[in-house]
Amino acid sequence: MCTHTHANPLTVCDFEDYPIGTEWTMWNTKSSTAKVEADPLNANNKVLHVVLKDWGCHPEFNLSTELTGKALTDRYPTLRYQLYRSPSETDDYKQFAVFLGSEELYRDEGYPHQGDKGVWQTKAYTLKSASADNTSLVLRLGIHHNNSDFYIDNIQLVGEYDDYVEAEDGQVFDYCVNNTSSSYKTINTPLYIPAGVTANVRTSRYSEWISPVAGEGTLNIYAGGERSYIGSQSNKGATYPDWTKMTGDVHVYPYKDVIGSCGFYGLMLQSGTFSPDNYNTTHPNTLFTNSRLTIHSGAVIAAENGTRGFRIGELNLEEGAEIRGYYKNSTANSYYIIGGLNTDNMLAGKISPSNSGNKIGLIKEGKGACIITGNDNNINSGVMVNAGALLVCNDAAAAANGKKSGATGTAGTVMVAEGARLGGNGSIAATTDCYGVIEPGTTDYDTLTFADYATSKDVKLTLHPKSYIKINARSASEYSTVNVKGSVVFSKTTQDFLTSDASPRLKLLLADDASFSINDEITLLTCSTMPEGGMAFDMRYPQRYTFTTEQRKLADGSFALVARVISLDDNPDYIENDDEGESTSTEKTYPEENVTEDMQSNVPLRTYAEKLGKSIGVAAASYRYDISNDNVKETAAVGREFTILVGENEMKFDATEPSRNSFNYGGSDAVMWLASRNAQEVRGHTLAWHSQVPAWVSSDGKKNNNGFTRTELLGILKNHIFNVVGRYKGKIREWDVVNEVLDDDQSQVRTTPGSYKLRPSIWSTYIGEEFIDSAFVWAHQADPEAKLYINDYGVEFMGGTKTEAYFNLVKRLQASNLPIDGCGLQCHLTTGQLDTLKLENNIQRYAPLGLNCIITELDIALANPSAPDALEQQAKEMAAITRVFLRNDNCPTLMFWGISDNHSWRQNQPLLFDSNCNAKPAYYYVHAQLRKAAESVADGIYTTTHKEGEALQQTYNLLGQKAGPGYKGIVIKAGKKFLR
Ligand code: XIL
C-alpha cells in the first residue's frame, strides 16, 4: 500500500524561508509596516514584526493550495497563529480579522482583550465559510487597529481532514487479496480525495471498509468479489462509516483480477431497520447521500439481509450493472432513495431482486429525473416518485415483441405523489397510482404505454382526485398520448387519505407553433376498461383553438378519449390561472424572525404559556444531571422555563418495576419533587411499551423467554399499572398509556382503508391487541382524573401511511368506548423534514372527534451541523411547530425531549439549549412565538394567525373569543372583519 500523508495542517507561513529584513506586503497600508525579524524571545526563530498605523491594514499571505473559496474553509475551518504583543503596546482591546481576498472570514465581536504582552500566545479562530465562487489565494489577517506593535508566527489553517490520508491523482489503494470468509480484510484508512484528484481503491472479497471517505474528487472502487462490505457485516453490527463529506463522483467497477470467479462483484451495504413509507425517519444508509454514484457494467450493489434503505444523491446504473437484494439471502430487501442532489439519474442497468424472496424498491426524491431504460426490470416493491420525474424510457416495441417486463416489471406499484411527474416513451407494466402528473414524452411527442407484455395481464392506472394528465400537441399528427392496455380507474382518495369528489384533470398543451384545422383530432388517452361513469376528466383546454372531447369505442373494443378542434377561434371559456400549483404540502422555508427583544428578555417561556392557558414542557433526566439541586444549571432551566415535566426514563417499566412486584420510585419521585418545587404539572411516560422492559418480563421486549401465559402477562401489566398510576393518583395530569404500538410498515393502509398493524412486542404478540384496551381501562380505574394518551413516532405528517394507521387505531379505541383523551406525536425530527401544513392538518383532524393531539417529545437534529445557517434553520422549524401548537386548541401541550444538547439522547444539537445550557437561536425563536401570542391576548384580540399556506377557518369576536356559527356582531376571520 502506498499512501501519502498530507503535510497537514496547511502551513500558511512560518517565515523561516525569508531573509531577516524582508519587507512584507500589507493590505491597505499608508504608513504601517511589516518586516521579517528575529523572534524577540528566541534569536534562532524568524517571525514577522508588524507596526500598525492604519485601520484595516493586514499583512498578506499567498496560499499555495488548489483549494479555494468554500472548499478551502470547509476543509480548514480553523485559523491558528502565534501572537507576541510588544511590551510597548498601549491598548489591550483590539479586533482580529481574517480575509480571503476581500471576503471577511473572521472578525472578533467587539474589541476583546488580546492577551498578555511580552509572551507568545497561540490563538485559534473558527472561520466563516467562504463563498464558493471566491477564487482568491491571498489571505490577509492580523490585528485591526491604527496604533499597534506586535509579532506573528506559525500561521496555519487546520481542519478535521488533518487525520486523513490524502490521495494523489491516479493513486491506487490496493486492498485486494485472495482471502477467505474466515479472514476478513479491514479497510480502515480515512481517505481524503481533493477536487480534481482520482483515487482508485481495490477491495477484496470478504472485506469491510469501515473508514470515512471525504472530498470533492473522484473515487473509483474496484469491487473484488462478493461480500465486499462498506461497513461491517450484520454479525459485527451492520454499521457503516461516514462518507457524507464525499461530494465528488464514486464509480463502482467489477475487479476480477485477483478472484476471477465468484457470485458477484459489487458492494454490500447496510442500514438501520428501514421502512420505505417512513424513509426519512427510519435511518437510511447515508454513504452516498452527497455524491454521484455510478455502477459500471458487471458491478452490483445490494443489501446483505433485512430491509435496508440507501440514500444516493445521484445514481447512474450502466447497462450491464445491477442493483438488487443479495443473491444468497432471500430476505435482503434493498430500497434506493435517489435524486437528492436534484440532478438526473440514468438507470440503464438491471433493477431486480436476485432471489424470489428479495424485494427491491425505488424512492425518487429531488428535482431531477430518474430515467429508466432497462427492459427486463422487476421492481417488485414498486417505485415511489415523491419529487421530480420518473421517465420510463424502455423500448416498448422490443418489450411487446419479446414479452419483456419493461421498465418497472409487473409486481410493484408505481406511486406518483403530488407535485411529481411520470413521463417517458416506454411501457409500464406495474399498477400505477397517480396523485401528481402523468405527462408522456421526454423531449418529443411520445406515447406512454401502460402494458404488461410479460404476462399479458391488464394494467391498472388509478387517477386520484386532482391528479393531472398532460398532453402536449403540435398538430393532428404530432402529439403525445397515454395508452392503457388495461383499466383506468378514478379514485376518490387523496394522497392524505381523505375523500374528495374532485375529478382527475386532463390538460392539453399546445406548442407555440402548433397548427390545426377544423375537425383535427388528438387521441388523448386510450384504455381497455373505462372508469365507472366514463372518462369524465376535469378538462383544461388551451387558450388557442376551441376543442371539445369525445369518448369513443374503437373497433378492437377499447376506448379512446379524443379532442377535436371545433373552432379556429380562441377558447372563449379559457381561464388563465388554474389550480396547477395546488399542493397540500408547505414549502420548507420559514419566515425570518426578529428576536432582538427575546434575546434581551428575561421572561421565561412558562410565563407566556400560563397566560395563554397552554402547557410547555420538557423531559427532565435524573441520571444525566442532579435534578434535586436547583443550582445545577440544567435543573434551574427546567424549573424556570416550563409548566410541565416528564421523566425521560424515570417512569418506564424497567425503572419502576425492576423485579416482579417490587417497585422502585426513586427516579419518579425525584421528578415529582422537582415539579412540585417549581409548581409544575407532570406527564407520566409510559406504561406499556416494547422497549425498556425489565428482563424479568422479556429479554428484549418482544420475546416471551420467561414463558408467561397470556393470563399471567395480563396480570403483570394490570399490577404494574395499578401500582404506578395509583401511586401518583391525583398528581400526574396525564399518562402515555401505550407507547409506539404501531409497526413502522403500514403500507397496507393504501389498499385497506381504516387498517393498522401492531408492532410485535411481548404485549401484542402474547396478549393480543386487547392489551391496549385493558391498559386504558386499568389506567383509568387507577386514576379516574388522569388524562390518557397514546403516543408514537413517525405519525406526525398527514399523508404518511403510519400517520394514517395511527388515526385509524385512535378512532378504533374511541369507538370501543375506551377512556382516551388524545394522542401524542413524538416529533423526533431532523431539519428539513418538517411539513407544517401536514402536521397541522393531522392535528386538526382529531378535533372533531373531541380528541387532543399534542407534541410530546420534540427535538430537531441538525441535518448538516456545519452549515452556517444550521441553527437558524432549526430555530425556524421550532418556531413553526410552536405556531401550530399555539393556534390549535386541541393541541394544548408542547414538550421538548430534553433541556440541553449535551444531555440529549440524540446527536447533532437537537434542543433549545446548547451544551453550556445557554439559549440557542431555537430558544429565542420559540420565545418570540409565545411572547407575541401572549401580547396579542393582552390587547384583548387574538392575532388572527392562519395556517402556513392556508386561510384559517376559525372566526373570532373582537375580544378574541371564538365566534360560533350563531354569533351576531363583528367577527374576524382570516385577518378580515365582517359584520354578521
Ligand atoms: C429515550 C430516552 O431519551 C433515552 O435516554 C433512552 O435511552 C431511550 O429512550 N421515544 C420515546 C422515549 O417514547 O421514551 C424515548 O426516550 C425516545 C423515543
Residues whose N, C-alpha, C, O or C-beta is under 5 A from the ligand:
A	BS01	XIL	E648 W905
